[in-house]
Amino acid sequence: MLRPLYSLMAALSLTAALAACADNPAATAPTSHSAPAEPSLSVSLGPVSADPSALTFGGVLWHQSRIDTVTITNSGKETINTGLAITGPDAIDFNMFSVNGEMPDCGWWLTPGLSCVIGVQFTPQAVGQRVASLDITVPGIGVLSVGLFGEGVRGAVLYGPDSMSFAEQTVGTTSSAQTVMIRNIGTANMNVRGVSFLGSNPSDFAVTQASTNACVLYAPIAPNASCNIGVAFAPKAAGARSGEMIVYIADGAGSLPAASVLLDGTGTEIVSNPGADLAVSFGGMPSQIQVGKTLTYAITVKNGGPGTASGIALSAAVPAGTGFAGLTAPTGVSCSSPLKGDTGGVTCSISSMASGSAYTVKLAVTTLAGNRTVISNAATVTSTSVDPVKANDSATATTTVVGKK
């Protein structure tokens, strides 16, 4: 939702409080009046003339001032008692004053052939076009009017959104930025004086760099221009977290109302990588085998969980009294082995195993020695993950070889 503003609060830095609040009345809605495009040099009524015929003050910041003067001349042959007054719909915005502390004859007796100067001060009391007239009464003839025109200008704020909700965020991490847009819909430059965070969990939210058109502290925002403020969520604890961002804004006439954005998000607990209980076992092994036959070891690695295991390494021997005959490994398992007929061992690697998964590698050897020779094979599994049970990380299988070679 975009929300328009027209008046005050205070100022802070973009990351911390700078100042307290102060109250200004809200600027009134602009009043539409017409100003002359170009005043004539003078206007006259009978023997009295005024130069210029109108004063055009242009845009002046609300409650600030600009001055100009009018010269009144008596070109007649008699002394005239002129009366001066400011009238019109916005007379309160204009004020007469004596130039150099004096007002020779203006509004009093103006002798023939002489001139006097009256000052006019424009101090807009509202935003928009302001119109009045300086009326010079010429006794017995009428009223000579000098038009007074000016415009009250102020910055005015449109911002949005007025609330932000962040997705769940792990405690101790920072979300990507969301953006608040600050737009000047007024008639004078304004600027961002600072940002602060209030509410239940103010430290869980922070200003971060907007991706484009970032607001710069104290940099002017021209009428019809805008800038962006990035906000990130970095929960300090688990659960619902909330806050309020206050953006302090001002123009040359003083502070404008602050932009208020409600913030909320949910912090989630830090989840450490749970342990992964790996186990290795031999399956379906015969208790004895005839010499010269092939003995196959079915070696299974299983992850009992609860976490995912990574960096798994399996090793198994080619027992003494046998020669390597072959190796079968499933997809996802990479192995190295000796040459056929050689002794030694095999090693296999598995990048990761989810909880409950298992792989079986089949190692075949040829028995070479008989006469009731007992051969033994050992297999071991390791990983880079935490393994809470070490006792099942290795296994042994024994077989008796019978007969004569």
Sequence and secondary structure as in RCSB ss.txt:
>XXXX:A:sequence
MLRPLYSLMAALSLTAALAACADNPAATAPTSHSAPAEPSLSVSLGPVSADPSALTFGGVLWHQSRIDTVTITNS
GKETINTGLAITGPDAIDFNMFSVNGEMPDCGWWLTPGLSCVIGVQFTPQAVGQRVASLDITVPGIGVLSVGLFG
EGVRGAVLYGPDSMSFAEQTVGTTSSAQTVMIRNIGTANMNVRGVSFLGSNPSDFAVTQASTNACVLYAPIAPNA
SCNIGVAFAPKAAGARSGEMIVYIADGAGSLPAASVLLDGTGTEIVSNPGADLAVSFGGMPSQIQVGKTLTYAIT
VKNGGPGTASGIALSAAVPAGTGFAGLTAPTGVSCSSPLKGDTGGVTCSISSMASGSAYTVKLAVTTLAGNRTVI
SNAATVTSTSVDPVKANDSATATTTVVGKK
>XXXX:A:secstr
  EEE SB     SSS              B     SS  S EEETTEEEESSEEEEEEEETT  EEEEEEEEE 
SSS EE EEEEESTTGGGEEEEEBTTB SSTTSEE TT EEEEEEEE  SSSEEEEEEEEEEETTTEEEEEEEEE
EEE   EEEE SEEE   EETT     EEEEEEE SSS EEEEEEEEESS GGGEEEE  SSSB  TT  B TT 
EEEEEEEE  SSSEEEEEEEEEEEEETTEEEEEEEEEEEEEEE       EEEEEEEES  SEEETTSEEEEEEE
EEEEEES EEEEEEEEEE TTEEEEEEE  TT EEE   TT  EEEEEEEEEE TT EEEEEEEEEE   SSEEE
EEEEEEE SS  S  TTSEEEEEEEEES  
